[in-house]
Amino acid sequence: MAAPAPVAIFAEPRHLRPLPRLALVIFCLISIAVSSRQMLSNFSQGPMFADFRIFMTGIALVESGHGHELYQFPAQQIAQEALYPQTRMAGLLPFNHLAFELLVYWPLAFLPYHQAIAIWALLNLATVFVIGQLLRPYTRCIAEQTGVPIALFLLAFYPVIYGLGEGQDSLLFLLLIALSLRSMDKGYHFLAGVLLGLACFKLHLALLLGFFIFLLGRKWKAVAGFASGGALATGISVLIVGPGLFRDYFTMLRKQEVMTPWGFTPWYMPNFRGFFRWTLRHYLDPGQIVPVVFMASVIVGIVSAWLIVRKRVPEERSLLYSVSVLTTILISYHLHVQDLTMAVLPMLVLVDWSLRHPIAKSRFLPFWIGALAISIAVLYLYRIAAEPFWILLFLTCYLALPVFVLWIVALRTFCEARSLASPAA
């Protein structure tokens, strides 16, 4: 029997009319303006209102010849108070990344604080446009149908602007993910692994991504590249800190939540840990909530792992990266709003895929499109809604809900992409 003819799954591009396009641009500009108001407030209020001081503290310790004490709380306290006397009242915010990342921030350490963080923000702003270019192959349909630059969608996402105001490295992390994806698509698997390995300054996030994308995806050259990139990052860190790096670094991570609890407030975290710690606080003790978080994380992790291993990776590797990024966000132990920046990649990829496959075989297509639209709308509207209700800014844990919905949509899209690649199956 002859195989059935493939179902047409691509639609002719339908461009937005001028009025909806203008409305979309205005919405993005309003979102940028509202988020920028908070960013400028952080700038004006000084180093106690931004994470930028942690990097300057690390550099100050290394420059003063105390690199071997980089991961010791007393040494960081002294160094940070010398740089920013307000630390005595506000509390220490320690540097807790691998030391090699300090090389990126080093040139800014010679400038006054406000100049340094402003230059870092401008560099990150340029990074947004670079990321927009890197994502062009995965956002062509969005660009064609809306006529809106992808960089504008990136900037309209609150965590991106929030990261600029904090002087954080979240955009650098997203840049390495995007570069890794492009390298993987071009067949440079080893390079893709190296690039993601260099993202180990956010160690727990990079390890989870490497596990889901490369190890479960059976990309062995990429696994080797990831190990090489991680080894390079670790080697440079050892040169900066000394052989005590391994002992001091993991000892610091183990103790930090007790020593500086203000940096680990769970309900600021848009992941399972933050969501369940906040929503169950009146019903369970913190110790009883831990198993709930653990089980939810295990279930999501296993489902993603099973899908990647059993269904195999579709030709569109951007879907593999999307599932892995969303899984990492949900099950990560430590995650703040700026880390949610990486969610913009799966959002754009999933929207573009839906636009390119509007007649994909599914009785529940309107449901999935609705779930995708609502979850993205919540993530984008969150900061605008928080403008009159500032309490929302302190309950970012609820953003785990739209991320979870996005994760479900990503799983469905991953499966459908595989089935569409084999229409005769």
Stockholm file with secondary structure:
# STOCKHOLM 1.0

chainA/1-425         MAAPAPVAIFAEPRHLRPLPRLALVIFCLISIAVSSRQMLSNFSQGPMFADFRIFMTGIALVESGHGHELYQFPAQQIAQEALYPQTRMAGLLPFNHLAFELLVYWPLAFLPYHQAIAIWALLNLATVFVIGQLLRPYTRCIAEQTGVPIALFLLAFYPVIYGLGEGQDSLLFLLLIALSLRSMDKGYHFLAGVLLGLACFKLHLALLLGFFIFLLGRKWKAVAGFASGGALATGISVLIVGPGLFRDYFTMLRKQEVMTPWGFTPWYMPNFRGFFRWTLRHYLDPGQIVPVVFMASVIVGIVSAWLIVRKRVPEERSLLYSVSVLTTILISYHLHVQDLTMAVLPMLVLVDWSLRHPIAKSRFLPFWIGALAISIAVLYLYRIAAEPFWILLFLTCYLALPVFVLWIVALRTFCEARSLASPAA
#=GR chainA/1-425 SS CCCCCCCCCCCCCCCCCHHHHHHHHHHHHHHHHHHHHHHHHHHHHCGGGSTHHHHHHHHHHHHTTCGGGTTCHHHHHHHHHHHCTTHHHHCCCCCCSCGGGHHHHGGGGGSCHHHHHHHHHHHHHHHHHHHHHHTGGGSHHHHHHHCCCHHHHHHTSHHHHHHHHHTCSHHHHHHHHHHHHHHHHTTCHHHHHHHHHTTGGGHHHHHHHHIIIIITTTCHHHHHHHHHHHHHHHHHHHHHHCTTHHHHHHHHHHHHHHHCGGGCCGGGCCSHHHHHHHHTTTTSCHHHHHHHHHHHHHHHHHHHHHHHHHHCCCSCHHHHHHHHHHHHHHHCSSCCGGGGGGGHHHHHHHHHHHHHCTTCSCTTHHHHHHHHHHHHHHHHHHHHHHTTCGGGGGCGGGGHHHHHHHHHHHHHHHHHHHHHHCTTC
#=GC SS_cons         CCCCCCCCCCCCCCCCCHHHHHHHHHHHHHHHHHHHHHHHHHHHHCGGGSTHHHHHHHHHHHHTTCGGGTTCHHHHHHHHHHHCTTHHHHCCCCCCSCGGGHHHHGGGGGSCHHHHHHHHHHHHHHHHHHHHHHTGGGSHHHHHHHCCCHHHHHHTSHHHHHHHHHTCSHHHHHHHHHHHHHHHHTTCHHHHHHHHHTTGGGHHHHHHHHIIIIITTTCHHHHHHHHHHHHHHHHHHHHHHCTTHHHHHHHHHHHHHHHCGGGCCGGGCCSHHHHHHHHTTTTSCHHHHHHHHHHHHHHHHHHHHHHHHHHCCCSCHHHHHHHHHHHHHHHCSSCCGGGGGGGHHHHHHHHHHHHHCTTCSCTTHHHHHHHHHHHHHHHHHHHHHHTTCGGGGGCGGGGHHHHHHHHHHHHHHHHHHHHHHCTTC
//
